[in-house]
Amino acid sequence: MPYEKIDDLPDSVRNNLPTHAQEIFLESFNIAWDEYKEPEERRGNASREETAFKVAWSAVKKSYYKNKQSGKWIKK
């Protein structure tokens, strides 16, 4: 289930990440969705969606970090 636009992202992403981080998430998720469509390309028994989410969050974390005190995502 690739996402067409930011408004299609899950609430947990839209309500927590800054716009730029949402763009990173969207693009990374969609690329991973296509790249890991075959089960043998994924680790263990992970679903296609689970793998795409992991890849997307990993991409976000390369440019952003979550401030432990405020809980907000901040650009590195």
Backbone torsions as a table, in degrees:
resi	resn	phi	psi	omega
1	MET	NA	74.8	177.7
2	PRO	-63.8	156.7	-178.3
3	TYR	-102.8	134.6	-179.2
4	GLU	-83.3	-36.5	-177.3
5	LYS	-148.6	166.8	-177.2
6	ILE	-56.7	-37.9	-179.7
7	ASP	-62.2	-17.2	179.6
8	ASP	-86.1	-13.8	-178.3
9	LEU	-63.9	155.2	177.1
10	PRO	-60.5	151.4	179.0
11	ASP	-54.9	-37.4	-178.4
12	SER	-61.7	-26.4	177.4
13	VAL	-87.2	-50.8	-177.1
14	ARG	-62.7	-36.0	-175.5
15	ASN	-83.9	-8.0	-175.4
16	ASN	-119.4	-29.5	-175.1
17	LEU	-99.2	145.3	171.9
18	PRO	-63.3	161.9	-176.0
19	THR	-54.5	-46.7	-179.1
20	HIS	-61.1	-41.1	178.2
21	ALA	-65.4	-34.7	175.9
22	GLN	-64.4	-38.5	177.5
23	GLU	-63.7	-42.1	177.1
24	ILE	-61.7	-46.2	-179.5
25	PHE	-59.0	-49.7	-177.3
26	LEU	-58.0	-50.7	-177.9
27	GLU	-64.3	-44.4	-178.7
28	SER	-65.7	-41.7	178.6
29	PHE	-59.8	-48.3	-176.2
30	ASN	-65.2	-38.4	177.4
31	ILE	-65.2	-45.7	179.8
32	ALA	-65.3	-35.9	178.8
33	TRP	-57.6	-42.8	179.9
34	ASP	-75.6	-41.0	-175.1
35	GLU	-68.2	-34.8	-175.0
36	TYR	-109.3	37.6	-177.8
37	LYS	-72.0	-27.3	179.9
38	GLU	-90.6	130.9	-177.4
39	PRO	-54.0	-34.9	-178.1
40	GLU	-70.8	-11.9	178.0
41	GLU	-87.5	-8.9	-178.6
42	ARG	-102.1	162.0	177.5
43	ARG	-84.6	137.7	175.7
44	GLY	56.5	-137.5	-178.9
45	ASN	-104.1	23.1	-177.4
46	ALA	-62.9	139.2	176.7
47	SER	-75.8	166.0	178.3
48	ARG	-60.5	-43.2	-179.6
49	GLU	-65.7	-44.6	179.8
50	GLU	-60.0	-42.9	179.4
51	THR	-64.4	-44.3	179.6
52	ALA	-62.6	-39.3	177.3
53	PHE	-63.9	-42.8	179.5
54	LYS	-62.2	-43.3	179.4
55	VAL	-63.7	-43.8	-178.2
56	ALA	-64.0	-45.5	178.8
57	TRP	-64.6	-37.7	177.9
58	SER	-62.2	-40.8	178.4
59	ALA	-64.5	-41.2	178.2
60	VAL	-62.1	-42.7	-176.1
61	LYS	-69.0	-12.9	175.2
62	LYS	-74.8	-25.5	-177.6
63	SER	-114.5	-15.3	-176.2
64	TYR	-133.8	156.2	172.0
65	TYR	-135.4	155.4	-179.7
66	LYS	-95.3	119.7	177.9
67	ASN	-67.6	123.2	-175.9
68	LYS	-66.5	-32.3	-178.5
69	GLN	-78.3	-47.5	-176.0
70	SER	-90.2	-22.6	-177.9
71	GLY	79.5	4.7	-178.6
72	LYS	-93.0	148.4	176.8
73	TRP	-84.0	131.5	-175.1
74	ILE	-127.1	139.4	178.2
75	LYS	-66.8	135.8	179.3
76	LYS	-71.1	NA	NA
